[in-house]
Amino acid sequence: MRRSATSYWIGFSIILALLAVAPLVLPEFWRRFVTEILIWGLLAMSSDILIGYTGMISFGHSVFFGLGMYGAAAALLWAKPANLWLALLFGLAAAAAVAVFVAYFATRLRDIYFSITTLVFSQIFYVVIFTWTEVTGGENGLTFSRPALAIPGLFSVPFTTETLHWFVLAVVTISFLTIRRVTQSPFGMVLQAIRENEPRARAIGYAVERYKIVAVMLSGLFAGLAGILYAIQNKFAAPDFVFFLVSGEVVIFNVMGGIGTLVGPVAGAAFFLLLREGLSRYFTEYYLIPVGIIFTAMVIFMPQGLLGFARRRLNQ
């Protein structure tokens, strides 16, 4: 077991080092692309807290992601000069507030009813953001300038492609380690017990509804953080990112990479985005057809995802 843990951390360190070096050796387009993969990977990890560890499939993660974007946008448009830490605070507060609201109502339901409820909430917030033009910019969204990476009294440097990548990498790494620690804690064990047998977990004496609410809130908080990073990278917030299709893609990331692994969803996000980018260059507007075929084949022949398939091969 110790050897397995050592191998895990060696592999983790190698991948982390490669990602840190990536912006120094890759062309401009691929630098931004790798940074975007990290952001979508964080969103997929946040979803895995519910899907993989609690057994709750959410189609409302786009709400948390989008509200994180709009919260950051509000702070960057309001504060002069733009302040990175204020954007993080506003974005996390917006995502947390919505997560509390959604969790209170959605966790009262189970299985498909929970999924449908989160889907309904995503559509409600999408319509509100899309139609509230005076505040959200409506269909056009909000655009803003990117804040500087600064600690008052110590330093202030503008974000370049490289520094933004390293900042995102640091945030995603800390988030991964935090989520990993949470899922391996007694709290995480209870979530897994709820996933395996909710009636039994309730019979033992666990307040299942409270654990579910905290799980949704925690998941929404990290999804909002991903939204903040995406807003800072692209310097805009748009209602399209609150639409439920974003939540559907996040579920696909989890299935492709491996549910309940944390690393798997990141790998799934990278695989899906690279696949979409490659196929769109050859099939233009029809690229979703081969993407759908490949996804279907993976569900049939690799039900445990890329990570599960790799583990099985290594064990052989």
N, C-alpha and C positions, 0 to 999 in steps of 0.2 A: 504493500500500500504506500510505503514511504517512497519507493522507487517510482511509482505511478505519479505521486504528487510532485516529485522532483522533475520528472519528464514534463509534466504539465507546465510548471513554472519556467522551465528552460524554453519550451515552445512559446509560451506567452512572451517571454523576454525577447526572443528572436523576432517574433512578429511585431512587437512594439518598436524594436530598433529599426526594422525595415520600414515601418510606417513613419517613423521620425525622419528617416533619410529620404523618403519618397519625394518630398517637394524639392530637394536639391538636385535630383537626377531626372525627374519627369518633365515633359513639356507642359506649358501653361494649362492647356485643356485638361490633361490628365491629373494635374495637381488639384484643380478644382473638383474633378470627378471623384478622386480618392477622398477628399474632404467631405463631399456630399454623401459618399458611401458610409463614412463614419457617422454622419448625422442620422441617416436613415437606419443605420444599425442600432443606434441608441434608441430610436423610436421602436424598432422591432424588439429590443431587449425589454423595454418598458411594457410592451404588450405581452411578452412571455411570462411576466409575473402573474398575469391573469390566465392566459391560455395554458402555459406549461406547468405552472406550480399550483394554481387554484382550480383549474378545470373550468374556467369561465371564458367563453369566446366573446370578445368584445368587437362590435362593429362601430364603436363610437370613439376610437382613439384619435380620429381626425379632429374631434372637438378640442381635446386637450392640446394637440399639436398646433391647431389653428389659433386657439386662444393664447397660447404662449407667444406665437408670432405677433398677434395684435396687441398683447400687453407690452411686449418689447417695443413695438412700433409707436405706441402711445407715449411711452417714456422718452423715446428718442426724438419724437416730434415736439414734446412738451418742454423737456429740459434743454436749456442752452447754456453752455455747449453740451452736445450729446454725451451721455454718461453710460458706459458699459454696465457698471454694477447696478445702476438704477434700472436699466433695461432688463437685466436678469431678475431683479426684485419684482418689477411690475409683471413680467411674463410669468414667473413662477406663481405670483399671487393670483393672477387671472386663471391660470390652469388649475391651481389648487381649489379656488372657489367653485369652478365648474365641476371639478372632480367630486367635491363634497356634495354638490347638488345632485349629480348623476348617481353617485354611489348610494345616497339615501333612498332613492326610489328604485333603482335598477336591482340592487342586491336583495330586494324583497322577493324577487323572482328567480327561478332556476332554469338551467339548460337553455333551450331555444328561446324561451320567453325573456331571459336576461339579454340575449343577443339582439332580439328584436327591439327591446326597450332602448338599448344603447344606440341602435340604428335610428330609431325615432328621434332621440335626443340630438344626434348628429345632424339630422335633417332640419330640426327646429332651429338650432343655432346657425345652420347654414343659411336658412331663409332670413333670419334676423340680420345677420351680417350682410347678406346680399342686398337687402332692401333698406337698411339703415344708412343711406348714402351720406348723410351729413356727418356721421361719426366715423364710419368704416371705409368710406370711399366707394362703397357699393361694388359693382363689377370691376371697376378700375383698381380697387385696392388702395393701399397706402405705400408711398415711397419715401425714403428718408436717407440721410447720410450715415455712413458707418462710423461708429464711435472709435476713439483711440483706445488702445490697450494701456491703461494707466492705473497706477496706484498713487493717490495724492501724496505729495511730498517726497516720493521716491523716484518715479520715472513715468514717462508718457511717450509711447511710440505708436505711430499709425499702423493700422493693420495692412500688411501686404499679403500676398497669396501664401507665402511661407509662414509668416507669424500667425495668420488666421488658422492655417492647418495645424500648427503646433498647439495653439490654444484649444481648438476643437479636440485634438487628440488627447490633450491633458484632461479636458472635461469628460470625454467619453471613457477614458481609462479609469478615472476616479469614480464615475458612475457605475462602471462595470464591477469594480472591486466592492463598491457599496452594496449594489444589488446582490452580488454573489454572497457577501457576508450576511445579508438579510435572509436570503433563501436558505442558507445553511444554519441559521439561528433557530432556537425553539419556535419562534414565530413562523419561520419558513416551514418547519416540520409540521406545524398545525395546518398551514395552508395545503400542504401535500396530503395530509390526512383528510381534509375536506374534499380535495380532488378525488381521492380514492374511494371514500365512503362518507358522504356528508351526514346521513342519518346516524351512523355510528359515532362520528365526531361529536355530534350534538348530544347523543346519549351519554357519552363519556363526561360531558359537562362543559364543553367549550362553547362560548358564545359565538356561534358560527357567523351570524349576521354582522357582528362587530369586526370579526377578522376579515370578512369580505369587504366591508366598507373601508377598512384600513388598506387592504390590498388594492382596491380601486383608486384610492387617494394616492397611494405610493406610485402606482403605475401611471396615473395621470400627471403627477409631479414630474417624473422623468420624461414623459411624452412632451410636456410643456417645455422642458429644458431643451429637448431636441428642436422644438419649434422656434425657440429663441435663437439657437445657433443657426438654423436655416435662414431666419429673417436677417441676421447679421451678415451672413455670407452673401445673400442675394439682394439685400437692401430694399426689400419690399415685403408686404403681407397682402395676400389675396384670398377671397372667399373660396376659391377652388380647393384650397388645402383643408377646408373644414368639411368638404363634401365626403360622403361615405365611401367613395371609391378609394380614397387614401387609406381608410381603415381596412378595406378589402385587400389592398396591396400588402399591408403590414401582416395580415394573416397569412398571405402567400409567402412572405419572407420567412415566417416561422415554420411553415410546413416544409418549404424547400430546404431550410437549413437544419432543422431538427428541434422539435418542440421540447421545452423543459431543459434546455442546456445553456442558455444565455449566449454562449459562443455561436451556436447554430443559427439563431436569427440574424446575427451580424454576417455570417457566411452566406446565409440565404439572401440577405439584402444585396451583398456584393455580387453574388451570382446572378440574381434577377436583373440588377441594373446593368451589369456588363452584357448579359444576354440581350436585353432590350436595346442597348446602345448598338451592339454588333448587328443584330437582325434588322433594326430600323434603317441601317445604311444600305441594305440590300432589298428589303421588302417594302420600304417607305411606309405608306399608310396601312399596309396589310401585315405589318410585323407582328401584331397580336395573335395572328393565326398560328404561326410556328411557336410562339411563346406559350400559347395555350396547349398545344400538342405536347410540348416538352414538359410542361407542368403536369399534365394528365399522366404522362408516362412515368414521371417521378413519383407521383402519388401511388401508382399501381406497383411499380417495381422497386421503389425506394421509399417505403412508407415512413421510415425513421429519419428521412432527410439525409442531406449530405454528410453531416457529422456522424449519424448512426451508421451510414454505409461505410465511411472511412474507418470507424471503430471496428466494424465487423471484418473488414478486409485485414486490418492490422492484427486482429486476434487470430485470424487464420494463418 
